[in-house]
Amino acid sequence: MARLGVNKDYLKKRNRGLVLQLIATGKCTSRIELAREVHLTKTAISAIVNELIEQGYLREAAVTTKAKLGRTPVKLEISPEAPKYIGILFGRGCLEAAICDLNMNIIAYERVEREWSGGQEIMEVAYRLLDRLLEREEKIIAIGVATPGPVDVKKGRIINPGYFHGIQNLDVAEPIQKRYGIPVFLDHDVQSAALVEQLYGNGQGYQDVLVLGIEKGVGSGIMTNGHRYQSNSGYPPEMGHLSINHHGRKCVCGNIGCLEAYIGSDRVQEKIEAAFGRKIPYREFCQMEDPEAERIMQELINDLSCAIISLQNIMNFEIILLGMDSIYWQEKYLKRLEDIINERKFANKKVRTLVKKVKFMEKMPVLGAVCNAVSKTFEGEMLD
């Protein structure tokens, strides 16, 4: 149920979390900037900052430059002693885990590649990864999890992702939380990526952001008015299963003509083999200067633009970020996609919708997992 009232304790925690967020993401570096951004008095901001310094979240940094007029503002930064966070990505054929600080700096990282036999195996490997990382860092206060969808965010459960070795209805958040006694927060992998890109990456400064993760499946993450989209059901959006052809190919989900069935990496690989008579790695193919490669990429862009424009006319995104396998696309293809979207979208034609790659490239999904945990501190939930 949505929060209807706001008590004083909640508001205090939320303000402290917001101050941490503004400093950790680089938007503010001094008390003066914080007061201006948060619209609180300098006295109120100083009280919040002093409390966060006492708790080890912040510290005052030495300032080497002098202000031209008046006192030099004291620079604030995240303390090296501040709590840390773990993120773990349940991937198709891999597990990745990372420890990060509030600045999203990677302190430790591990990856295991494997074709999973089932839910028990993937959980056993996850526990081994988490055991090792927790031995390295004692100040972990939350664990974030990211996984292909569909997922039930409220229950912390993987439902039935396509191409996921038949793993279905796997409870993840509750078993991990019971094992380690640390809060666990789970979300869709690309929805998690949208959060980290909006806070720390190429979505910074934008309130309405669409992130697409193109691999075997096509995942989507949506930030609207600065907040991660989530329905009351607990199920994140699945743009990969938006139909672009009701007479088209049958998708693994059972629907007809889904975007994923046309631009998923396996489908593109089929086209590559048919055109060139051999397998070519996706990354290598994206860099080819060849008429057949150009034709396949143009088909991909046409299919993708069809789905994006349909959603754009509903959501009015300011920026669209491409991740996973699409980080290997040449810039000319991003520019072509951007031109088509802006030419054909219906609303808000005076403002150009941008198309870029994600900032965090290959690490985007696992850092999204970390951000699922970090964001709870920014929301005030992890603060005493």
Secondary structure, DSSP 8 states (H G I E B T S, - for coil): -------HHHHHHHHHHHHHHHHHTTS--SHHHHHHHHT--HHHHHHHHHHHHHTTSEEEE---S--SSS----EEEE-TTS-EEEEEEEETTEEEEEEE-TT--EEEEEEEE-----HHHHHHHHHHHHHHHHHH-S-EEEEEEEE-SSEETTTTEE---TTSTT--SEE-HHHHHHHH-S-EEEEEHHHHHHHHHHHHSTTTT-SSEEEEEESSSEEEEEEETTEE---TTS----GGG-BS-TTS-B-TTS-BSBTHHHHSHHHHHHHHHHHHSS---HHHHHT---HHHHHHHHHHHHHHHHHHHHHHHHH--SEEEEEEGGGGS-HHHHHHHHHHHHHH--S-TTS--EEEE-SSGGGHHHHHHHHHHHHHHHTTTT--
